[in-house]
């Protein structure tokens, strides 16, 4: 990972618009103080440049801006940017308070008109803390058991990670004296036994963690896994909380509706550590004192801690791996009341072995459709583990293939081949064959598949390679050879795998494609339906999407356009979950849907 000057690793950005912002030594000293409050500071002396920056450069929906303006330039710019969601608060720093209050009072986001610099520092610090409190937690529903954070916690951290992280932090905070001192203190004094102090002191470590969890910045989360592990470990030795506790936060109506729809059904997990309070009235008063906007609504979580909440000093905190079941959702006196109970004991998490392979995490991200995050992690691992370059290039090749970037995919596979171990050489040759197949260079594809097949000792791997060879033969309209490969592959799989194994479904899919190509449509549909039975355990599987697409083609040929349209829509829905919008298959499916709609 390489840090960019335009990349804010924290939640809040600070912009100062003033003709003299950079012109005097006094103002440069003010900038230093401002950076100690909000590190990411940008200064402007031109309204147009400032507005363009706010609109165009800060495009991360999670980045929020606190804006400082002079009286004169404030009057020019505020009417143009006041409506933008990323602008959360504005301070007018000027000489004539009374004059500027006259025009500023009509703008809701103008928090204050200030003439004393210390008042400005104090107000911005309060505003930052308030906004971070709103932003530092968002809720997500547990959709499947393959959760990323629990897996990250099982990967051993290393000194290389900490060194890499500190290099990033030193660059990001290079003009922030306060945080540079904190970084030096961290280097010399941090230990697993004081991790909770570092979390609650809200220094750079806390802010980086909160932002990375909020936007799921996999690189920073991965590098900070030692911090997450240390906090979870330290919580084991804290006192257990037995009574009900309360947590308040602001949420969108969509989030609230999602919770409401999940009563006694799904589990929820907060993508941060939940900080709770025994005093219900105190939490309610805090919520009522917070600004309730059209976008955000007050939510009180009434939590049955189930002996999982932990007491640390004056705080009650739940491990980040904690899941909750929703009991009820009600709206009372301007506040949504959500009753939840801790579902998991976390004892199993505590005892789980570490030593998970970081490459498992990268492959899992790819498997669940997080291609960009998987790619970022593979590049990070490429820098950190030079001896594992072959695995990294293989992973990057698979991601490029998933994105439909077949030239790039081939280049990565060829790089992987240069350093691959003899044990994995057959798989690498098979992947190169796949890349050539996608590039429609079928002769090369078959050559590499043949090389791979001679090296493969495992029947299941042979079945995979035979299946790939069959696909290439089918694309080259050599249907008899294709059918022989597919049937051979299926016979191997049926001896070794259960009937509902997805590989059985893939074999039936391939056989169906061949029968469809030679005009035996009913036989094709028979095998496609057998394939769907094998895939039935997962309702959102990319293999299902491929079957739906092929069935849609058959119904088109049979002039059964309504059925064809429905199967294309089924296929489109799944492809959109796992593939980028410009993926060739998805583009083709959408073209067919539009064509069928026009026919109707």
SVG drawing of the C-alpha trace seen along z (x, -y; Angstrom):
<svg xmlns="http://www.w3.org/2000/svg" viewBox="-45 -44 56 88">
<polyline fill="none" stroke="black" stroke-width="0.4" points="0.0,0.0 1.3,-3.5 -0.2,-6.4 -1.5,-9.2 -1.6,-12.9 -5.3,-13.0 -6.2,-10.0 -7.7,-10.8 -7.2,-7.9 -9.5,-9.5 -13.2,-10.3 -13.1,-14.1 -11.5,-16.6 -10.8,-20.2 -10.8,-23.0 -9.8,-26.6 -10.8,-29.2 -9.2,-32.6 -7.2,-35.0 -4.5,-35.0 -4.6,-31.4 -1.0,-30.7 0.2,-34.3 1.4,-34.9 3.5,-33.1 0.7,-33.4 -1.7,-31.6 0.8,-28.9 1.0,-28.4 -2.8,-28.3 -2.6,-25.5 -0.4,-23.5 -2.9,-23.7 -5.8,-22.9 -3.9,-19.7 -3.6,-18.6 -7.4,-18.6 -8.2,-17.4 -5.1,-16.1 -6.4,-16.3 -6.2,-20.0 -6.4,-21.8 -6.2,-25.6 -7.5,-27.7 -7.5,-31.4 -9.9,-31.0 -13.6,-30.2 -13.7,-28.4 -10.8,-26.1 -12.2,-25.4 -15.6,-24.5 -14.1,-22.3 -12.0,-20.5 -15.1,-19.8 -17.2,-18.6 -14.7,-16.6 -11.7,-15.5 -13.4,-14.5 -15.6,-11.8 -15.5,-9.2 -19.1,-9.2 -17.6,-8.5 -15.4,-11.6 -17.0,-14.5 -15.9,-18.1 -15.6,-20.8 -15.2,-24.1 -13.7,-27.3 -14.3,-30.5 -13.5,-34.2 -16.4,-36.6 -16.0,-37.8 -15.3,-34.5 -17.9,-32.8 -20.6,-34.9 -19.4,-33.8 -19.0,-30.1 -21.6,-28.9 -24.7,-29.2 -23.0,-26.9 -21.8,-24.1 -24.2,-24.3 -26.5,-21.6 -23.7,-19.1 -23.9,-16.1 -20.1,-15.9 -20.2,-19.3 -21.3,-18.7 -20.4,-22.0 -19.2,-25.5 -17.4,-28.1 -17.0,-31.7 -13.7,-33.0 -13.7,-36.8 -13.1,-40.2 -16.6,-41.7 -18.9,-39.2 -22.1,-41.2 -21.8,-42.0 -21.2,-38.4 -23.9,-36.9 -26.5,-38.8 -25.9,-36.8 -24.7,-33.6 -27.8,-33.0 -29.8,-31.8 -27.5,-28.8 -28.2,-25.8 -24.7,-24.3 -23.0,-27.5 -22.3,-26.4 -20.8,-29.7 -19.3,-33.1 -16.0,-33.4 -13.4,-36.1 -11.1,-34.5 -8.9,-31.8 -9.0,-29.8 -12.8,-29.7 -12.4,-28.3 -10.0,-25.6 -12.4,-24.6 -15.5,-24.6 -13.8,-22.5 -12.6,-20.0 -16.1,-19.7 -17.6,-19.4 -15.1,-16.8 -15.7,-14.6 -19.5,-14.9 -19.3,-14.0 -16.9,-11.1 -19.3,-9.8 -22.1,-9.8 -19.9,-8.3 -17.8,-5.8 -20.3,-3.0 -22.6,-1.7 -24.6,1.5 -24.5,4.4 -26.5,7.6 -24.8,11.0 -25.6,12.5 -23.4,15.6 -21.0,17.3 -17.9,16.2 -17.2,13.2 -14.0,11.2 -13.2,9.7 -13.2,13.1 -10.8,14.5 -8.5,11.5 -8.3,12.0 -7.0,15.5 -4.1,14.4 -0.9,13.9 0.5,10.4 4.2,9.6 6.7,6.9 6.7,6.3 3.0,5.3 3.7,2.8 6.7,1.3 4.7,1.0 1.8,-0.7 4.1,-3.1 5.6,-4.2 2.2,-5.0 1.3,-6.9 4.5,-8.9 3.8,-10.0 0.1,-10.8 0.9,-12.7 4.1,-14.3 2.8,-17.9 1.1,-16.9 3.4,-17.4 1.0,-15.9 0.4,-12.7 4.0,-12.3 4.7,-12.3 2.0,-9.7 3.5,-7.6 6.9,-7.7 5.3,-6.9 3.5,-3.9 6.8,-2.6 8.4,-2.5 5.5,-2.0 2.7,-0.1 1.9,3.4 -1.0,5.7 -1.8,5.0 -2.4,1.3 -4.3,1.6 -7.6,0.5 -6.0,-2.7 -4.8,-3.4 -8.3,-2.8 -10.1,-5.1 -7.5,-7.8 -8.6,-8.4 -5.1,-9.0 -4.1,-8.2 -4.5,-4.4 -8.1,-4.8 -9.0,-7.1 -7.3,-4.9 -9.1,-1.9 -12.6,-3.6 -12.2,-5.0 -10.9,-1.7 -13.7,0.3 -16.3,-2.2 -15.2,-2.1 -13.8,1.4 -10.2,0.4 -8.9,3.9 -5.2,2.8 -5.4,0.8 -7.6,3.3 -5.1,6.0 -2.2,4.0 -4.1,3.1 -5.2,6.7 -2.6,6.8 -4.6,4.0 -7.9,5.8 -6.4,9.0 -4.9,7.2 -8.2,5.5 -10.1,8.7 -7.5,10.5 -7.4,7.7 -11.2,7.8 -11.0,11.5 -9.5,10.3 -12.1,7.5 -15.0,7.8 -18.2,9.3 -21.4,7.2 -24.6,9.1 -27.3,6.5 -29.0,4.7 -27.0,1.9 -27.7,-0.8 -26.1,-2.2 -27.3,-5.2 -26.4,-6.2 -27.8,-8.0 -28.9,-5.9 -30.6,-6.3 -34.1,-5.2 -32.9,-2.5 -30.7,-1.0 -33.7,-1.1 -35.9,0.6 -33.3,3.3 -33.2,3.9 -37.1,4.0 -37.2,6.6 -34.7,8.8 -36.6,9.3 -35.9,12.9 -34.5,13.7 -30.9,12.5 -28.1,11.5 -26.5,8.1 -23.0,7.1 -21.7,3.5 -18.5,2.9 -16.8,1.5 -16.5,2.1 -19.9,1.2 -19.5,-1.1 -22.5,-0.9 -23.8,-2.5 -25.8,-1.2 -27.6,-4.5 -30.5,-4.4 -31.6,-8.0 -28.1,-9.3 -28.0,-7.7 -31.5,-9.0 -30.6,-12.5 -27.5,-12.3 -29.5,-11.2 -32.1,-14.0 -29.3,-16.6 -27.9,-15.4 -29.1,-17.0 -31.8,-15.0 -31.7,-15.5 -33.8,-14.2 -31.1,-11.7 -30.3,-10.4 -32.6,-9.3 -32.1,-8.6 -31.8,-5.0 -31.5,-3.5 -30.2,0.1 -31.5,1.8 -29.0,4.7 -29.3,7.9 -25.5,8.4 -25.8,12.2 -22.6,12.1 -20.6,10.9 -20.3,7.1 -17.0,6.2 -16.3,3.4 -13.1,1.4 -12.7,-1.6 -16.0,-3.6 -16.7,-1.9 -18.8,1.1 -17.5,2.6 -18.5,5.6 -15.9,7.5 -15.9,6.6 -16.9,10.2 -20.1,10.0 -23.4,10.8 -26.9,9.7 -30.3,11.0 -33.1,8.4 -36.0,8.9 -38.2,5.8 -38.2,2.4 -40.5,-0.4 -40.7,-4.2 -41.3,-6.1 -41.0,-9.8 -38.7,-10.7 -36.5,-7.7 -36.4,-4.3 -36.0,-1.6 -34.3,1.6 -34.2,4.4 -31.3,6.9 -29.7,9.8 -26.1,11.0 -26.2,14.2 -22.7,15.6 -20.6,16.5 -17.3,15.5 -15.7,18.3 -15.3,20.3 -13.6,17.3 -11.2,17.0 -10.1,20.6 -9.8,20.7 -6.3,21.4 -4.5,18.6 -2.0,19.2 -4.6,18.7 -3.0,18.0 -3.4,14.3 -3.9,15.6 -7.1,17.4 -8.5,13.9 -7.6,12.5 -9.2,15.5 -12.3,15.2 -12.7,11.6 -12.6,12.6 -15.0,15.4 -17.7,13.1 -17.3,10.6 -15.1,8.0 -12.7,8.0 -11.2,4.5 -10.5,5.3 -9.0,8.7 -6.8,7.1 -5.6,4.5 -4.7,7.2 -2.8,9.3 -0.7,6.2 0.0,5.6 1.0,9.3 3.1,9.0 5.2,6.3 5.3,8.0 6.0,11.6 8.5,11.7 8.8,15.5 5.1,15.9 5.1,13.9 3.8,16.8 0.7,17.0 0.1,13.3 0.4,13.2 -2.0,16.2 -4.5,14.4 -4.2,11.2 -4.6,13.2 -7.9,14.7 -9.2,11.3 -8.3,9.9 -10.1,12.9 -13.2,12.2 -13.2,8.6 -13.0,9.8 -9.5,8.4 -8.1,11.5 -4.8,10.0 -3.9,8.8 -4.9,12.1 -2.6,14.0 0.3,11.7 -0.1,12.4 -0.4,16.2 2.8,16.2 4.6,14.2 3.3,16.8 4.7,19.6 8.2,18.2 8.5,18.9 5.8,21.5 6.7,24.6 6.6,28.0 3.6,28.9 1.5,26.0 2.9,26.0 0.0,28.0 -2.6,25.5 -0.6,22.6 -0.5,24.2 -4.3,24.8 -4.9,21.2 -2.8,20.1 -4.9,22.4 -8.0,20.7 -6.6,17.3 -5.8,18.3 -9.3,19.8 -10.9,16.5 -8.7,14.7 -10.0,17.2 -6.5,18.6 -7.8,22.2 -4.7,24.0 -2.5,22.5 -5.2,23.2 -5.3,26.9 -1.5,27.1 -1.3,25.7 -4.2,27.9 -2.5,31.0 0.7,30.1 -1.3,29.5 -3.1,32.8 0.1,34.8 1.3,33.4 -1.9,33.8 -2.0,36.8 -5.3,36.1 -8.5,37.3 -10.5,34.2 -7.9,31.9 -7.9,34.0 -11.6,33.7 -11.3,29.9 -8.7,29.8 -10.7,32.2 -13.7,29.9 -11.7,26.9 -10.4,28.7 -14.0,29.6 -15.0,25.9 -12.2,25.0 -13.2,27.8 -16.8,26.6 -15.9,23.0 -13.9,24.2 -17.0,26.2 -15.3,29.5 -18.4,30.8 -17.6,34.6 -14.3,34.0 -15.9,31.6 -18.6,34.1 -16.1,36.8 -14.1,34.5 -17.2,33.4 -18.5,36.9 -15.1,38.2 -14.9,35.3 -18.4,36.0 -17.7,39.8 -14.7,38.9 -16.6,36.4 -19.6,38.7 -17.2,41.3 -15.7,38.9 -18.2,36.2 -21.8,35.9 -24.7,35.4 -25.2,31.8 -21.5,30.8 -21.2,27.7 -18.6,29.5 -21.2,32.0 -23.4,29.1 -20.6,27.6 -20.2,30.8 -24.0,31.0 -23.9,27.3 -21.1,28.0 -22.8,31.1 -26.0,29.0 -24.1,26.3 -22.8,28.9 -26.2,30.4 -27.6,26.9 -25.0,26.2 -25.8,29.2 -29.5,28.5 -30.6,31.1 -32.4,28.6 -34.5,30.9 -31.4,32.9 -29.7,29.6 -32.5,28.4 -32.4,31.8 -28.7,31.3 -29.3,27.7 -32.0,28.7 -29.7,31.3 -27.1,28.6 -29.5,26.4 -30.2,29.2 -26.5,29.4 -26.4,25.6 -29.6,25.4 -27.7,25.1 -26.6,21.6 -29.2,19.2 -26.7,16.7 -24.0,18.6 -22.2,17.5 -22.6,21.0 -26.4,20.6 -26.2,17.4 -24.4,19.2 -27.1,21.9 -29.9,19.3 -28.2,17.5 -27.9,20.8 -31.5,21.7 -32.6,18.3 -30.9,18.8 -32.7,22.1 -36.1,20.5 -35.2,17.7 -34.6,20.4 -37.9,22.0 -39.6,18.6 -40.7,18.8 -39.8,15.2 -41.4,14.6 -39.4,17.6 -36.3,16.4 -36.7,12.9 -37.2,14.3 -34.1,16.5 -32.0,13.6 -33.2,11.5 -32.3,14.3 -28.9,14.4 -28.4,10.7 -29.3,10.4 -26.6,12.9 -24.0,11.5 -24.5,8.0 -23.6,9.4 -20.3,10.8 -19.1,9.0 -18.3,5.4 -20.9,3.6 -18.7,3.7 -18.1,7.5 -18.7,9.0 -21.2,11.5 -23.3,9.0 -23.2,6.6 -24.4,9.3 -27.2,10.4 -28.5,6.8 -28.4,6.4 -30.6,9.6 -33.0,8.3 -33.4,5.0 -34.0,6.8 -36.6,9.1 -38.4,6.2 -38.6,4.4 -40.1,7.5 -42.8,7.5"/>
</svg>
